[in-house]
Amino acid sequence: MEWLNYHHLFYFHTVVREGGVAAAARKLRISHPTVSTQLRLLEEALGGSENDLVLVRLGGQVPSMILDGEPWRLISSAFLHAGILHVGLNSYVLWIVGSSLERMLGSARFLVAYTFALVLASLASLALSDASLTVGASGAVFGLFGVEAVVVFLRPDLLPTGMRQAHARNVLLNLAINVVNSFQPNIATIAHFGGGVAGALIGYFIVPQRFDAKPSTPGWARVAAAASVLLLLVGLALALFSAWRTPYFEVG
């Protein structure tokens, strides 16, 4: 359990205290890649980040195990990655796209959108994919693309005209590149598109109509952000606890 680095566990405390949502959102953009990187070190220590048995043990999404009573895998699988390129790309996009979205949405809305996309992407993969094992935060990252699309195409007053046009080009380019990439072998295509749809859906309801240099945080958003952070932490903690109790030779 020490691999979790317990300083990440004040997410929940940080969110619920006054003024803490912004700090928690920043911690998410930093800590999700950090925890993923630490888990990758643990993956390597147990046999390699591309070893399916290791990924299963640490909380990868395995449909049969989820249906048998391990729902935390829907969450923990997003913190696991198959190789350094996988975790590097997802971490980079989370930081770049997440930074701009947090400024536009406010920290609470950003946290809610990210978590909603992560969960819906995992559920879509569970329901519609025939993959026996899925890992990675790509579904949640695609959710951020979906939110961006709402910002650019459905909220004309949120950004100045010139900035909106430049942002629209970036969104379309990112979507095109990542959609094409989604059809490569060993890519969780269903999770990608599920996350994108989830991001657009939640974005439609939570993206403000107009730009505010200091977006207000309504009470519902603060509560939902706290619940989101708690959900992420519980899912990750249960996966690590289960891995600690499971002898390596019993995985399979």
N, C-alpha and C positions, 0 to 999 in steps of 0.2 A: 504493500500500500504506500510505501514511501515514495513511489514513483509519481504519485499524484501531486507532490509538492503542496503541502497544506496551506501555503499562503494563497493559493487559488480558491480556497474554500471560504474566503470572506466575500465572495460574490454576493451571497444572499444577504449578509449583514450590510454590505455596502449599498445594495439596491434599496433596502427598506428604510434606511436612515435618510433624513432630509438631505437633498442635494447629491445623493450617491449614485443615481442612475447613470450619469455621464461617466463617472469613474468605472462603473461596472461594464459599460459598453466598451470603453477603451480596454479594460482588462480582457473582455471577450476577444477583441481583435488581436491582442497580444497573446493571451493565454491559450486560446484554442490551438494556434500553431505551436506554442511552447509545449503544451501537454502532448500534442500529436508527435512532436519531435522526441520528447522524453519516452513516450510509448514506443516509438520506433527503436530507440536504444534498447528498450526491454525486449522488443521483438527480435532484435539481433542477438541479444544475450540468450534467448530461448531457442534460437534456431534459424532466424532470418525473417525479414519483413515480407518476403515473398513465399514463405512457408505457410501453406493453408492451415496446417494443424496449429501453428502459433497464433494465427489471426483468429481462428475459431476459439481458442482458449481465452484470448484476451477480450473477446466480446464482439467478434465479427457477426454480421447479420446472416444467420442461417435459418431459413424459414421453418424447418421442422423443430428446431430448438426454441424458437420464439413461440410457436404454437403449443409447445410442450410446457410452457410456463416461464420463459425467460424473455419477457418483453423489453427489458432494458437494452437488449441488443439493437433495438431500433435507434437508440441514442448513442450507445458506446461505439457502434460501428463507424460513426462519423469521425471519431478521434483516431481511428486506425488507418494506415495507408500502406499500400504495397510498393515500397521502394521510395528512394529519396526524391525522385522527380515528381512522384505523385503528391507527396506532402509539400514539396517546395512550391509547386504551381498553385495548389489550393490555398496555401498560406499567403502567397503573394497576392492573389486575387482578393482574398478576404481582407487583406490590409488596404489595398488600393481602392477597391470598390466600396468596402465598408466605411472607409474614412469619409468619402464624399457623401455617401448616403446618410451617415450619422449626422453630418452637418445640416442636411436638408430636412431630415425627419425628426431629429431629436433622438436622444439616446434610448429612451424607453421604447419608442416605436421601432427603432432599429433592432433592439434585442428581441422584441416580439416577432417581427418579420423573419429574422434569421432562424429562430427556434421553430416557428410555424412551418417554414419551408423545409427545415431539416426533418421534422417529424413526418410531414406529408410525403416527402421524397422517399423516406424509408417505408412508409405504408404502401405507396404506389409500387415500389420494388417488390415488397412482400406479396402484394395481391396480383401483380401482372407479370412479373419477371420469372423466368425459369432458372435463374442463376442460383446455384447452391450456396454461394458465399459472396457477400458484398461488403466492401469497406470503402471509407473515404467520405469527405465532406462536400463532394462535388454537387450533390443534390441541393444542399443549403446554399452553395455558391451560385448555382443556377437560380435559386430563389432571389438572390440579390439582383441578378440580371432582370428577373421579372419585375421587381420593384422599380428598378431603373427605367424599364419600359413604360411603366405607369407614370413616372415622373415626367418623362420626355413627351409622351404622346397623349396623355390624358389630363395633364395638369399644366396648361399653357401659361398660367400666371405664376407658376412657381419659380421659373428661371427667366432671366432676360433673354430676348430673342436670339442674339448672337451666341450666347452661352448655350441656349437650348439646342440650336442647330449643331453646334460643335459636339455637344453631349449626345445628340441623336446619332451622329455619324459614329461616335465611339461605341454606343450601345449596339448599333446594327453590325459594326465590325466584330465586336466581341461575340455577339450572338451567332454570327455566321461562322466564325472560327470554331466556336465551341459546339455548335450543332454538327458541323462536319466531323469534328473530333469525336462526337458521341457515337458515331457509327463505326469507330475503329474496334478491332477485336479486344475483348476483355474490358470493355467500358460499360458502366452501368447506365445504359441508355434510358431505361424507364425511370430510374432515379433522377437523372438529369432533367427530363421533361416534366416529371412529377414535381420536382422542386421549382422549375420555372413557372409552371401553372400556379402552384401554391403561392409563389412570390407575387405574381401578378394579381391573384385573388386577394391576398391580404393587403397588398399595396393599394388596391382600389378603395379599400375601406379606411386605411390609416394614413395615407399620404395626404398632407395638408393641401388645401386649395391654393394657398399663396405662401410666398417665402416669408420667413420670419428669422431675423438674425439670431434670435434666442427663442427657438420653438418652445411653446408652453408644454407642460407635461400634465395632461388631465389625470384624474385619480385612477380611472380604469387602466390607463397605460402604465402607471407606476405599479399597480397590482399585477397586471399581466406580465410586466418585465420581471418582477420578483418571482412569479410562478415559473417563468421561462428559465431563469437561472437555476432555480431549485430543481427543475426537471432535468436540466443538463448535468448538474452535479450528482443527483441521485442515480441517473443512468450510468454515468461513468464509475461512480463509487461501487455500485452493485456489480458491475462487470469485473472490476479489479478484485473485489472481494471473492467473487465466484472463481476467478482465475487463481487466486491465492489458495483456495481450498481444493482445486482440481489438480491431481497429479498429472504430469505431462503425458504419461503413457495411457491415461484414461480418455484423452481427447480423441475423437474420431467418429 
